[in-house]
Amino acid sequence: MAKVFTIPVLPDAQKSKRERKSDSRYVEGQRLLVQAMRYLAHSDPRKNRPAISLLSDHFRNNFRMSDRPLPQQ
C-alpha cells in the first residue's frame, strides 16, 4: 500500500488581501441565465421543466448566494 506524504504550507497573507475587480462578463452571465429561465418558464413551464432545472442547477453550482456585483465607483 502506498504512503501519502503531505507537506504543510503556510498561507500567504499577502495573497488573500488582493482587491476585488469587477468583471462585466460574470454579471452578464448571471443575467443571461436568469433571462433564459424566465423565458422557458413563460413559454411552456411543464414542457421546459427539465431545461429550467438544468439551468437552475448550473446557476446554483457556479454562483454563490453571497455573490453580488461590485458597487459602481
Backbone torsions as a table, in degrees:
resi	resn	phi	psi	omega
1	MET	NA	138.0	-177.9
2	ALA	-79.3	148.7	175.7
3	LYS	-101.4	143.4	179.6
4	VAL	-110.3	125.1	177.6
5	PHE	-106.5	134.5	175.3
6	THR	-115.0	138.8	177.5
7	ILE	-111.0	110.1	-178.7
8	PRO	-66.9	137.5	178.7
9	VAL	-122.7	127.6	177.8
10	LEU	-72.8	138.0	178.9
11	PRO	-66.9	144.2	179.1
12	ASP	-84.0	117.5	-177.2
13	ALA	-65.3	-28.0	-178.8
14	GLN	-71.8	-32.3	-178.0
15	LYS	-66.1	-41.8	-174.1
16	SER	-74.8	-12.0	-176.6
17	LYS	-97.1	12.6	-178.5
18	ARG	-69.2	152.7	-176.3
19	GLU	-80.6	137.2	177.8
20	ARG	-72.8	143.7	177.8
21	LYS	-119.2	141.1	179.2
22	SER	-74.4	138.3	177.1
23	ASP	-125.5	109.6	-175.7
24	SER	-64.4	-27.3	179.1
25	ARG	-65.9	-35.7	-179.3
26	TYR	-64.7	-49.2	-179.6
27	VAL	-66.1	-40.2	179.2
28	GLU	-64.3	-37.7	178.2
29	GLY	-64.1	-42.0	176.9
30	GLN	-62.6	-45.3	-178.8
31	ARG	-62.7	-41.4	-179.4
32	LEU	-64.8	-40.9	177.8
33	LEU	-63.7	-41.9	179.8
34	VAL	-65.6	-41.5	178.2
35	GLN	-63.5	-39.4	179.3
36	ALA	-64.2	-42.1	178.9
37	MET	-65.3	-39.8	178.5
38	ARG	-63.3	-45.0	-179.4
39	TYR	-60.3	-47.0	-179.7
40	LEU	-63.6	-37.7	-179.4
41	ALA	-69.0	-33.9	-179.1
42	HIS	-80.5	-34.3	-175.2
43	SER	-72.0	-51.8	177.8
44	ASP	-161.1	88.1	-172.9
45	PRO	-60.0	-39.3	-176.7
46	ARG	-69.6	-44.5	-178.1
47	LYS	-71.7	-32.8	-176.1
48	ASN	-95.0	9.9	-178.1
49	ARG	-56.6	-44.0	178.5
50	PRO	-62.0	-38.3	179.4
51	ALA	-67.8	-41.6	178.2
52	ILE	-63.5	-40.9	178.6
53	SER	-62.8	-41.8	178.5
54	LEU	-63.0	-46.6	179.1
55	LEU	-64.8	-40.1	179.7
56	SER	-63.9	-42.1	178.6
57	ASP	-63.9	-41.9	178.0
58	HIS	-62.4	-43.3	-179.6
59	PHE	-62.0	-44.7	-178.4
60	ARG	-69.0	-32.8	-177.7
61	ASN	-81.7	-28.5	-175.5
62	ASN	-99.5	-16.0	179.9
63	PHE	-127.4	129.3	177.9
64	ARG	-79.8	155.0	178.8
65	MET	-64.4	-24.7	-178.4
66	SER	-83.9	-6.4	-179.6
67	ASP	-68.9	129.3	175.8
68	ARG	-141.0	151.0	174.5
69	PRO	-62.6	148.1	176.7
70	LEU	-67.8	147.0	178.6
71	PRO	-63.7	141.8	178.3
72	GLN	-67.6	137.4	-179.4
73	GLN	-106.3	NA	NA
